[in-house]
Amino acid sequence: MTIQTLSSAGSSARISVEHGFNCFEFLAKVGERTVSVVDTLDGFAETGERPSGSGIPILFPYPNRITKGRYEWEGTPYELPESLVGYNKDNAIHGFCLDRPWRVTDAGADFVVGEFQLSVDAPDRLALWPADFVLEAKYTLSGATLRCDFKVANPDHRPLPWGLGTHPYFTLPFGEEGTLPNCVVEAPASEEWELVDCLPTGKRLPVSPEKDLREGARFTDLQMDDVLTGLPTDAEVVESRIYDELAGLELVQRADAAFRELVVFTPPNRPSICLEPYTCTTDAINLAGRDVDGGLQVLEPGGEWRGRVEIELRPILV
């Protein structure tokens, strides 16, 4: 079992290299308080059980579902086996990287770099995707801010279709002073993807009132598993927030504007919420086959893409 521990100014983070390079613990020091930011199921660090249900899973080369695990790319049909971890209600889900060991390529006291190459780290899955890929993730801890810089590279001679997402489980409330009804969730999404059984129909709609987080909504009023979109396009970084009013703390998640969708998921029977930045919507590769812009990106041979997501816990700014 390989775990990398980061520390900075009293804060710490632990990343399970063997289980998808998952940051399963983030303890943020804010003033005199140390707050556990991410929610992890008991035993995950030892067993990796339910890899999409703990910490911050990394989802690649597709986040969320592919309908019945089937798609077509450049005239070739592909079928993903039900043996993939996370197969959900007849649909493949969350990619190839979250349940396999990664490789550490560099590390220090406050950072660690992990790499996953399909042909190297999951060669049994190489035939399931149109091209090989290299995904790099660099976690850096700076006080109560945890940042992940991503690099996607195409080492193949064929174009690489891809989408990237993270799936953080944020623990609520942020301290003994807080209560769930006093936690407020905010995100600047003006639209949502119409979903049927968690799969997009291809239509984008104005966000419905019960899912509109632009002015903030109390956690206890939310019951969501939705793909929000219509995020601001005039900013380099898009922010979503969780306020714990009684604890006097706010969590700010910042993502590059390339993360154009935000999945909001309230796991049943858990005091946590997932605010998941995605570069594409659910089933984007099948939507692309219908000429629907779901955000699927295509990287040419030799090409690279870079992006980042960061999480900061801080006192609420008045």
Contacts in CASP RR format, 6 or more apart in sequence:
PFRMAT RR
TARGET T0000
AUTHOR 0000-0000-0000
METHOD contacts of the structure
MODEL  1
MTIQTLSSAGSSARISVEHGFNCFEFLAKVGERTVSVVDTLDGFAETGER
PSGSGIPILFPYPNRITKGRYEWEGTPYELPESLVGYNKDNAIHGFCLDR
PWRVTDAGADFVVGEFQLSVDAPDRLALWPADFVLEAKYTLSGATLRCDF
KVANPDHRPLPWGLGTHPYFTLPFGEEGTLPNCVVEAPASEEWELVDCLP
TGKRLPVSPEKDLREGARFTDLQMDDVLTGLPTDAEVVESRIYDELAGLE
LVQRADAAFRELVVFTPPNRPSICLEPYTCTTDAINLAGRDVDGGLQVLE
PGGEWRGRVEIELRPILV
1 16 0 8 1.000
1 18 0 8 1.000
1 45 0 8 1.000
1 46 0 8 1.000
2 16 0 8 1.000
2 17 0 8 1.000
2 18 0 8 1.000
2 101 0 8 1.000
2 104 0 8 1.000
3 14 0 8 1.000
3 15 0 8 1.000
3 16 0 8 1.000
3 17 0 8 1.000
3 45 0 8 1.000
4 14 0 8 1.000
4 15 0 8 1.000
4 17 0 8 1.000
4 104 0 8 1.000
4 107 0 8 1.000
4 112 0 8 1.000
5 12 0 8 1.000
5 13 0 8 1.000
5 14 0 8 1.000
5 15 0 8 1.000
6 12 0 8 1.000
6 13 0 8 1.000
6 14 0 8 1.000
6 15 0 8 1.000
6 108 0 8 1.000
6 109 0 8 1.000
6 110 0 8 1.000
6 111 0 8 1.000
6 112 0 8 1.000
6 139 0 8 1.000
6 140 0 8 1.000
6 141 0 8 1.000
7 109 0 8 1.000
7 110 0 8 1.000
7 141 0 8 1.000
8 109 0 8 1.000
8 110 0 8 1.000
8 141 0 8 1.000
8 142 0 8 1.000
8 143 0 8 1.000
9 29 0 8 1.000
9 142 0 8 1.000
9 143 0 8 1.000
9 144 0 8 1.000
10 29 0 8 1.000
10 34 0 8 1.000
10 143 0 8 1.000
11 26 0 8 1.000
11 27 0 8 1.000
11 28 0 8 1.000
11 29 0 8 1.000
11 34 0 8 1.000
11 141 0 8 1.000
11 143 0 8 1.000
11 144 0 8 1.000
11 146 0 8 1.000
12 25 0 8 1.000
12 26 0 8 1.000
12 27 0 8 1.000
12 141 0 8 1.000
13 23 0 8 1.000
13 25 0 8 1.000
13 26 0 8 1.000
13 27 0 8 1.000
13 139 0 8 1.000
13 141 0 8 1.000
13 146 0 8 1.000
14 23 0 8 1.000
14 24 0 8 1.000
14 25 0 8 1.000
14 45 0 8 1.000
15 21 0 8 1.000
15 22 0 8 1.000
15 23 0 8 1.000
15 24 0 8 1.000
15 112 0 8 1.000
15 139 0 8 1.000
16 22 0 8 1.000
16 24 0 8 1.000
16 44 0 8 1.000
16 45 0 8 1.000
16 48 0 8 1.000
17 101 0 8 1.000
17 102 0 8 1.000
17 103 0 8 1.000
17 104 0 8 1.000
17 114 0 8 1.000
18 48 0 8 1.000
18 101 0 8 1.000
18 102 0 8 1.000
19 44 0 8 1.000
19 45 0 8 1.000
19 48 0 8 1.000
19 51 0 8 1.000
19 98 0 8 1.000
19 99 0 8 1.000
19 101 0 8 1.000
20 51 0 8 1.000
20 57 0 8 1.000
20 58 0 8 1.000
20 97 0 8 1.000
20 98 0 8 1.000
20 99 0 8 1.000
20 100 0 8 1.000
20 101 0 8 1.000
20 102 0 8 1.000
20 116 0 8 1.000
21 58 0 8 1.000
21 97 0 8 1.000
21 102 0 8 1.000
21 114 0 8 1.000
21 116 0 8 1.000
21 137 0 8 1.000
22 44 0 8 1.000
22 51 0 8 1.000
22 54 0 8 1.000
22 55 0 8 1.000
22 56 0 8 1.000
22 57 0 8 1.000
22 58 0 8 1.000
22 98 0 8 1.000
23 38 0 8 1.000
23 55 0 8 1.000
23 56 0 8 1.000
23 139 0 8 1.000
23 146 0 8 1.000
23 148 0 8 1.000
24 38 0 8 1.000
24 40 0 8 1.000
24 44 0 8 1.000
24 45 0 8 1.000
24 54 0 8 1.000
24 55 0 8 1.000
24 56 0 8 1.000
25 36 0 8 1.000
25 38 0 8 1.000
25 40 0 8 1.000
25 45 0 8 1.000
25 55 0 8 1.000
26 36 0 8 1.000
26 37 0 8 1.000
26 38 0 8 1.000
26 56 0 8 1.000
26 146 0 8 1.000
26 311 0 8 1.000
27 34 0 8 1.000
27 35 0 8 1.000
27 36 0 8 1.000
27 37 0 8 1.000
28 34 0 8 1.000
28 35 0 8 1.000
28 37 0 8 1.000
28 143 0 8 1.000
28 144 0 8 1.000
28 146 0 8 1.000
28 313 0 8 1.000
29 143 0 8 1.000
29 144 0 8 1.000
30 144 0 8 1.000
30 249 0 8 1.000
30 313 0 8 1.000
30 314 0 8 1.000
30 315 0 8 1.000
33 175 0 8 1.000
33 249 0 8 1.000
35 174 0 8 1.000
35 175 0 8 1.000
35 249 0 8 1.000
35 313 0 8 1.000
36 171 0 8 1.000
37 146 0 8 1.000
37 170 0 8 1.000
37 171 0 8 1.000
37 174 0 8 1.000
37 251 0 8 1.000
37 311 0 8 1.000
37 313 0 8 1.000
38 55 0 8 1.000
38 56 0 8 1.000
38 168 0 8 1.000
38 169 0 8 1.000
38 170 0 8 1.000
38 171 0 8 1.000
39 54 0 8 1.000
39 55 0 8 1.000
39 169 0 8 1.000
39 170 0 8 1.000
39 171 0 8 1.000
39 270 0 8 1.000
39 271 0 8 1.000
39 272 0 8 1.000
40 54 0 8 1.000
40 55 0 8 1.000
40 169 0 8 1.000
41 49 0 8 1.000
41 50 0 8 1.000
41 53 0 8 1.000
41 54 0 8 1.000
43 49 0 8 1.000
44 50 0 8 1.000
44 51 0 8 1.000
44 53 0 8 1.000
44 54 0 8 1.000
44 55 0 8 1.000
48 54 0 8 1.000
48 99 0 8 1.000
51 57 0 8 1.000
51 85 0 8 1.000
51 86 0 8 1.000
51 98 0 8 1.000
51 99 0 8 1.000
52 85 0 8 1.000
52 86 0 8 1.000
52 93 0 8 1.000
52 94 0 8 1.000
52 98 0 8 1.000
52 167 0 8 1.000
53 167 0 8 1.000
53 169 0 8 1.000
53 267 0 8 1.000
54 169 0 8 1.000
55 168 0 8 1.000
55 169 0 8 1.000
56 148 0 8 1.000
56 166 0 8 1.000
56 167 0 8 1.000
56 168 0 8 1.000
56 169 0 8 1.000
57 94 0 8 1.000
57 98 0 8 1.000
57 166 0 8 1.000
57 167 0 8 1.000
58 97 0 8 1.000
58 98 0 8 1.000
58 135 0 8 1.000
58 137 0 8 1.000
58 164 0 8 1.000
58 165 0 8 1.000
58 166 0 8 1.000
58 167 0 8 1.000
59 94 0 8 1.000
59 95 0 8 1.000
59 97 0 8 1.000
59 98 0 8 1.000
59 164 0 8 1.000
59 165 0 8 1.000
59 166 0 8 1.000
59 167 0 8 1.000
59 278 0 8 1.000
60 95 0 8 1.000
60 96 0 8 1.000
60 97 0 8 1.000
60 116 0 8 1.000
60 133 0 8 1.000
60 135 0 8 1.000
60 152 0 8 1.000
60 162 0 8 1.000
60 163 0 8 1.000
60 164 0 8 1.000
60 165 0 8 1.000
61 95 0 8 1.000
61 96 0 8 1.000
61 118 0 8 1.000
61 129 0 8 1.000
61 133 0 8 1.000
61 135 0 8 1.000
61 160 0 8 1.000
61 161 0 8 1.000
61 162 0 8 1.000
61 163 0 8 1.000
61 164 0 8 1.000
62 92 0 8 1.000
62 94 0 8 1.000
62 95 0 8 1.000
62 162 0 8 1.000
62 163 0 8 1.000
62 280 0 8 1.000
62 284 0 8 1.000
62 285 0 8 1.000
63 94 0 8 1.000
63 95 0 8 1.000
63 163 0 8 1.000
63 164 0 8 1.000
63 165 0 8 1.000
63 167 0 8 1.000
63 263 0 8 1.000
63 276 0 8 1.000
63 278 0 8 1.000
63 279 0 8 1.000
63 280 0 8 1.000
63 282 0 8 1.000
64 93 0 8 1.000
64 94 0 8 1.000
64 198 0 8 1.000
64 227 0 8 1.000
64 263 0 8 1.000
64 278 0 8 1.000
64 281 0 8 1.000
64 282 0 8 1.000
64 283 0 8 1.000
65 88 0 8 1.000
65 91 0 8 1.000
65 92 0 8 1.000
65 93 0 8 1.000
65 198 0 8 1.000
65 199 0 8 1.000
65 282 0 8 1.000
65 283 0 8 1.000
66 80 0 8 1.000
66 91 0 8 1.000
66 92 0 8 1.000
66 93 0 8 1.000
66 283 0 8 1.000
66 285 0 8 1.000
66 286 0 8 1.000
67 91 0 8 1.000
67 199 0 8 1.000
67 283 0 8 1.000
67 286 0 8 1.000
68 90 0 8 1.000
68 91 0 8 1.000
68 92 0 8 1.000
69 79 0 8 1.000
69 80 0 8 1.000
69 87 0 8 1.000
69 90 0 8 1.000
69 91 0 8 1.000
69 92 0 8 1.000
70 77 0 8 1.000
70 78 0 8 1.000
70 79 0 8 1.000
70 80 0 8 1.000
71 77 0 8 1.000
71 78 0 8 1.000
71 285 0 8 1.000
71 286 0 8 1.000
72 78 0 8 1.000
72 289 0 8 1.000
73 130 0 8 1.000
73 161 0 8 1.000
73 285 0 8 1.000
74 130 0 8 1.000
74 159 0 8 1.000
76 130 0 8 1.000
78 128 0 8 1.000
78 129 0 8 1.000
78 130 0 8 1.000
80 87 0 8 1.000
80 92 0 8 1.000
80 128 0 8 1.000
81 128 0 8 1.000
84 92 0 8 1.000
84 95 0 8 1.000
84 96 0 8 1.000
85 98 0 8 1.000
85 99 0 8 1.000
86 92 0 8 1.000
86 93 0 8 1.000
86 94 0 8 1.000
86 99 0 8 1.000
87 93 0 8 1.000
89 197 0 8 1.000
89 198 0 8 1.000
91 198 0 8 1.000
91 199 0 8 1.000
94 167 0 8 1.000
96 118 0 8 1.000
96 122 0 8 1.000
96 125 0 8 1.000
96 128 0 8 1.000
96 129 0 8 1.000
97 116 0 8 1.000
97 122 0 8 1.000
97 135 0 8 1.000
100 116 0 8 1.000
100 121 0 8 1.000
100 122 0 8 1.000
101 121 0 8 1.000
102 114 0 8 1.000
102 115 0 8 1.000
102 116 0 8 1.000
102 121 0 8 1.000
102 137 0 8 1.000
103 114 0 8 1.000
103 115 0 8 1.000
103 116 0 8 1.000
103 120 0 8 1.000
103 121 0 8 1.000
104 112 0 8 1.000
104 113 0 8 1.000
104 114 0 8 1.000
105 113 0 8 1.000
105 114 0 8 1.000
105 115 0 8 1.000
105 136 0 8 1.000
106 112 0 8 1.000
106 113 0 8 1.000
106 114 0 8 1.000
106 138 0 8 1.000
107 113 0 8 1.000
110 140 0 8 1.000
110 141 0 8 1.000
110 142 0 8 1.000
111 138 0 8 1.000
111 139 0 8 1.000
111 140 0 8 1.000
111 141 0 8 1.000
112 138 0 8 1.000
112 139 0 8 1.000
113 136 0 8 1.000
113 137 0 8 1.000
113 138 0 8 1.000
113 139 0 8 1.000
114 136 0 8 1.000
114 137 0 8 1.000
114 138 0 8 1.000
115 134 0 8 1.000
115 135 0 8 1.000
115 136 0 8 1.000
116 122 0 8 1.000
116 134 0 8 1.000
116 135 0 8 1.000
116 136 0 8 1.000
117 132 0 8 1.000
117 133 0 8 1.000
117 134 0 8 1.000
117 135 0 8 1.000
117 155 0 8 1.000
118 125 0 8 1.000
118 126 0 8 1.000
118 129 0 8 1.000
118 132 0 8 1.000
118 133 0 8 1.000
119 126 0 8 1.000
119 132 0 8 1.000
119 155 0 8 1.000
126 132 0 8 1.000
130 158 0 8 1.000
130 159 0 8 1.000
130 160 0 8 1.000
130 161 0 8 1.000
131 154 0 8 1.000
131 156 0 8 1.000
131 158 0 8 1.000
131 159 0 8 1.000
131 160 0 8 1.000
131 161 0 8 1.000
132 154 0 8 1.000
132 155 0 8 1.000
132 156 0 8 1.000
132 160 0 8 1.000
133 152 0 8 1.000
133 153 0 8 1.000
133 154 0 8 1.000
133 155 0 8 1.000
133 156 0 8 1.000
133 160 0 8 1.000
133 162 0 8 1.000
133 299 0 8 1.000
134 151 0 8 1.000
134 152 0 8 1.000
134 153 0 8 1.000
134 154 0 8 1.000
134 155 0 8 1.000
135 150 0 8 1.000
135 151 0 8 1.000
135 152 0 8 1.000
135 153 0 8 1.000
135 164 0 8 1.000
136 150 0 8 1.000
136 151 0 8 1.000
136 152 0 8 1.000
136 153 0 8 1.000
137 148 0 8 1.000
137 149 0 8 1.000
137 150 0 8 1.000
138 148 0 8 1.000
138 149 0 8 1.000
138 150 0 8 1.000
139 146 0 8 1.000
139 147 0 8 1.000
139 148 0 8 1.000
140 146 0 8 1.000
140 147 0 8 1.000
140 148 0 8 1.000
140 149 0 8 1.000
141 147 0 8 1.000
144 312 0 8 1.000
144 313 0 8 1.000
144 314 0 8 1.000
145 310 0 8 1.000
145 311 0 8 1.000
145 312 0 8 1.000
146 310 0 8 1.000
146 311 0 8 1.000
146 312 0 8 1.000
147 308 0 8 1.000
147 309 0 8 1.000
147 310 0 8 1.000
147 311 0 8 1.000
148 166 0 8 1.000
148 308 0 8 1.000
148 309 0 8 1.000
148 310 0 8 1.000
149 306 0 8 1.000
149 307 0 8 1.000
149 308 0 8 1.000
150 164 0 8 1.000
150 306 0 8 1.000
150 307 0 8 1.000
150 308 0 8 1.000
150 309 0 8 1.000
151 304 0 8 1.000
151 305 0 8 1.000
151 306 0 8 1.000
151 307 0 8 1.000
152 160 0 8 1.000
152 162 0 8 1.000
152 164 0 8 1.000
152 299 0 8 1.000
152 304 0 8 1.000
152 305 0 8 1.000
152 306 0 8 1.000
153 299 0 8 1.000
153 302 0 8 1.000
153 303 0 8 1.000
153 304 0 8 1.000
153 305 0 8 1.000
154 160 0 8 1.000
154 299 0 8 1.000
154 300 0 8 1.000
154 301 0 8 1.000
154 302 0 8 1.000
154 303 0 8 1.000
154 304 0 8 1.000
155 302 0 8 1.000
156 301 0 8 1.000
157 301 0 8 1.000
158 301 0 8 1.000
159 298 0 8 1.000
159 299 0 8 1.000
159 300 0 8 1.000
159 301 0 8 1.000
160 298 0 8 1.000
160 299 0 8 1.000
160 300 0 8 1.000
161 285 0 8 1.000
161 288 0 8 1.000
161 296 0 8 1.000
161 297 0 8 1.000
161 298 0 8 1.000
162 279 0 8 1.000
162 296 0 8 1.000
162 297 0 8 1.000
162 298 0 8 1.000
162 299 0 8 1.000
163 278 0 8 1.000
163 279 0 8 1.000
163 280 0 8 1.000
163 284 0 8 1.000
163 295 0 8 1.000
163 296 0 8 1.000
163 297 0 8 1.000
164 259 0 8 1.000
164 278 0 8 1.000
164 279 0 8 1.000
165 259 0 8 1.000
165 276 0 8 1.000
165 277 0 8 1.000
165 278 0 8 1.000
165 279 0 8 1.000
166 276 0 8 1.000
166 277 0 8 1.000
166 309 0 8 1.000
167 263 0 8 1.000
167 274 0 8 1.000
167 276 0 8 1.000
168 253 0 8 1.000
168 274 0 8 1.000
168 275 0 8 1.000
168 276 0 8 1.000
168 311 0 8 1.000
169 267 0 8 1.000
169 270 0 8 1.000
169 272 0 8 1.000
169 273 0 8 1.000
169 274 0 8 1.000
170 242 0 8 1.000
170 251 0 8 1.000
170 272 0 8 1.000
170 273 0 8 1.000
170 274 0 8 1.000
170 275 0 8 1.000
171 271 0 8 1.000
171 272 0 8 1.000
172 180 0 8 1.000
172 183 0 8 1.000
172 219 0 8 1.000
172 242 0 8 1.000
172 244 0 8 1.000
172 271 0 8 1.000
172 272 0 8 1.000
172 273 0 8 1.000
173 179 0 8 1.000
173 180 0 8 1.000
173 182 0 8 1.000
173 183 0 8 1.000
173 244 0 8 1.000
173 246 0 8 1.000
173 247 0 8 1.000
173 271 0 8 1.000
174 183 0 8 1.000
174 242 0 8 1.000
174 244 0 8 1.000
174 247 0 8 1.000
174 248 0 8 1.000
174 249 0 8 1.000
174 251 0 8 1.000
174 313 0 8 1.000
175 244 0 8 1.000
175 247 0 8 1.000
175 249 0 8 1.000
177 246 0 8 1.000
177 247 0 8 1.000
177 248 0 8 1.000
178 244 0 8 1.000
178 245 0 8 1.000
178 246 0 8 1.000
178 247 0 8 1.000
179 246 0 8 1.000
180 219 0 8 1.000
180 220 0 8 1.000
180 271 0 8 1.000
181 218 0 8 1.000
181 219 0 8 1.000
181 220 0 8 1.000
182 218 0 8 1.000
182 244 0 8 1.000
182 245 0 8 1.000
182 246 0 8 1.000
183 218 0 8 1.000
183 219 0 8 1.000
183 220 0 8 1.000
183 242 0 8 1.000
183 243 0 8 1.000
183 244 0 8 1.000
183 245 0 8 1.000
184 216 0 8 1.000
184 217 0 8 1.000
184 218 0 8 1.000
184 219 0 8 1.000
184 242 0 8 1.000
184 243 0 8 1.000
184 245 0 8 1.000
185 213 0 8 1.000
185 216 0 8 1.000
185 217 0 8 1.000
185 218 0 8 1.000
185 219 0 8 1.000
185 222 0 8 1.000
185 240 0 8 1.000
185 241 0 8 1.000
185 242 0 8 1.000
185 264 0 8 1.000
185 273 0 8 1.000
185 275 0 8 1.000
186 213 0 8 1.000
186 214 0 8 1.000
186 215 0 8 1.000
186 216 0 8 1.000
186 217 0 8 1.000
186 240 0 8 1.000
186 241 0 8 1.000
186 242 0 8 1.000
186 243 0 8 1.000
187 213 0 8 1.000
187 214 0 8 1.000
187 228 0 8 1.000
187 231 0 8 1.000
187 240 0 8 1.000
187 241 0 8 1.000
187 262 0 8 1.000
187 264 0 8 1.000
187 275 0 8 1.000
188 213 0 8 1.000
188 214 0 8 1.000
188 231 0 8 1.000
188 232 0 8 1.000
188 238 0 8 1.000
188 239 0 8 1.000
188 240 0 8 1.000
189 207 0 8 1.000
189 213 0 8 1.000
189 214 0 8 1.000
189 228 0 8 1.000
189 229 0 8 1.000
189 230 0 8 1.000
189 231 0 8 1.000
189 262 0 8 1.000
190 206 0 8 1.000
190 207 0 8 1.000
190 214 0 8 1.000
190 230 0 8 1.000
190 231 0 8 1.000
191 204 0 8 1.000
191 205 0 8 1.000
191 206 0 8 1.000
191 207 0 8 1.000
191 228 0 8 1.000
191 229 0 8 1.000
191 230 0 8 1.000
192 204 0 8 1.000
192 205 0 8 1.000
192 206 0 8 1.000
192 207 0 8 1.000
192 208 0 8 1.000
192 211 0 8 1.000
192 226 0 8 1.000
192 227 0 8 1.000
192 228 0 8 1.000
192 229 0 8 1.000
193 200 0 8 1.000
193 201 0 8 1.000
193 202 0 8 1.000
193 203 0 8 1.000
193 204 0 8 1.000
193 205 0 8 1.000
193 226 0 8 1.000
193 227 0 8 1.000
193 228 0 8 1.000
193 229 0 8 1.000
193 261 0 8 1.000
193 281 0 8 1.000
193 282 0 8 1.000
194 200 0 8 1.000
194 201 0 8 1.000
194 202 0 8 1.000
194 203 0 8 1.000
194 204 0 8 1.000
194 205 0 8 1.000
195 201 0 8 1.000
195 226 0 8 1.000
195 227 0 8 1.000
195 282 0 8 1.000
198 225 0 8 1.000
198 282 0 8 1.000
199 282 0 8 1.000
199 283 0 8 1.000
200 227 0 8 1.000
200 281 0 8 1.000
200 282 0 8 1.000
200 283 0 8 1.000
200 287 0 8 1.000
200 294 0 8 1.000
202 287 0 8 1.000
202 290 0 8 1.000
202 292 0 8 1.000
202 294 0 8 1.000
204 229 0 8 1.000
204 230 0 8 1.000
207 214 0 8 1.000
207 228 0 8 1.000
210 221 0 8 1.000
211 224 0 8 1.000
211 226 0 8 1.000
211 228 0 8 1.000
211 264 0 8 1.000
213 228 0 8 1.000
213 240 0 8 1.000
213 264 0 8 1.000
219 242 0 8 1.000
219 266 0 8 1.000
219 273 0 8 1.000
222 264 0 8 1.000
222 266 0 8 1.000
222 273 0 8 1.000
223 266 0 8 1.000
224 264 0 8 1.000
224 265 0 8 1.000
224 266 0 8 1.000
225 263 0 8 1.000
225 264 0 8 1.000
225 265 0 8 1.000
225 266 0 8 1.000
226 263 0 8 1.000
226 264 0 8 1.000
226 265 0 8 1.000
227 261 0 8 1.000
227 262 0 8 1.000
227 263 0 8 1.000
227 278 0 8 1.000
227 281 0 8 1.000
227 282 0 8 1.000
228 261 0 8 1.000
228 262 0 8 1.000
228 263 0 8 1.000
228 264 0 8 1.000
229 260 0 8 1.000
229 261 0 8 1.000
229 262 0 8 1.000
229 281 0 8 1.000
230 260 0 8 1.000
231 238 0 8 1.000
231 257 0 8 1.000
231 260 0 8 1.000
231 261 0 8 1.000
231 262 0 8 1.000
232 238 0 8 1.000
232 257 0 8 1.000
233 257 0 8 1.000
235 257 0 8 1.000
236 256 0 8 1.000
236 257 0 8 1.000
237 254 0 8 1.000
237 255 0 8 1.000
237 256 0 8 1.000
237 257 0 8 1.000
238 254 0 8 1.000
238 255 0 8 1.000
238 256 0 8 1.000
238 257 0 8 1.000
238 259 0 8 1.000
238 262 0 8 1.000
238 277 0 8 1.000
239 252 0 8 1.000
239 253 0 8 1.000
239 254 0 8 1.000
240 252 0 8 1.000
240 253 0 8 1.000
240 262 0 8 1.000
240 275 0 8 1.000
240 277 0 8 1.000
241 250 0 8 1.000
241 251 0 8 1.000
241 252 0 8 1.000
241 253 0 8 1.000
242 250 0 8 1.000
242 251 0 8 1.000
242 273 0 8 1.000
242 275 0 8 1.000
243 249 0 8 1.000
243 250 0 8 1.000
243 316 0 8 1.000
244 250 0 8 1.000
245 316 0 8 1.000
248 315 0 8 1.000
248 316 0 8 1.000
249 313 0 8 1.000
249 314 0 8 1.000
249 315 0 8 1.000
249 316 0 8 1.000
250 313 0 8 1.000
250 314 0 8 1.000
250 315 0 8 1.000
250 316 0 8 1.000
250 317 0 8 1.000
251 311 0 8 1.000
251 312 0 8 1.000
251 313 0 8 1.000
252 311 0 8 1.000
252 312 0 8 1.000
252 313 0 8 1.000
252 314 0 8 1.000
253 275 0 8 1.000
253 277 0 8 1.000
253 309 0 8 1.000
253 310 0 8 1.000
253 311 0 8 1.000
254 309 0 8 1.000
254 310 0 8 1.000
254 311 0 8 1.000
254 312 0 8 1.000
255 277 0 8 1.000
255 308 0 8 1.000
255 309 0 8 1.000
255 310 0 8 1.000
256 307 0 8 1.000
256 308 0 8 1.000
256 309 0 8 1.000
258 279 0 8 1.000
258 305 0 8 1.000
258 307 0 8 1.000
259 277 0 8 1.000
259 278 0 8 1.000
259 279 0 8 1.000
259 309 0 8 1.000
260 278 0 8 1.000
260 279 0 8 1.000
260 280 0 8 1.000
260 295 0 8 1.000
261 277 0 8 1.000
261 278 0 8 1.000
261 279 0 8 1.000
261 280 0 8 1.000
261 281 0 8 1.000
261 295 0 8 1.000
262 275 0 8 1.000
262 276 0 8 1.000
262 277 0 8 1.000
262 278 0 8 1.000
263 274 0 8 1.000
263 275 0 8 1.000
263 276 0 8 1.000
263 278 0 8 1.000
263 282 0 8 1.000
264 273 0 8 1.000
264 274 0 8 1.000
264 275 0 8 1.000
264 276 0 8 1.000
265 273 0 8 1.000
265 274 0 8 1.000
265 276 0 8 1.000
266 273 0 8 1.000
266 274 0 8 1.000
267 273 0 8 1.000
267 274 0 8 1.000
277 309 0 8 1.000
279 295 0 8 1.000
279 297 0 8 1.000
280 294 0 8 1.000
280 295 0 8 1.000
280 296 0 8 1.000
280 297 0 8 1.000
281 287 0 8 1.000
281 294 0 8 1.000
281 295 0 8 1.000
284 294 0 8 1.000
284 295 0 8 1.000
284 296 0 8 1.000
285 296 0 8 1.000
287 293 0 8 1.000
287 294 0 8 1.000
287 296 0 8 1.000
288 294 0 8 1.000
288 295 0 8 1.000
288 296 0 8 1.000
297 305 0 8 1.000
299 305 0 8 1.000
END
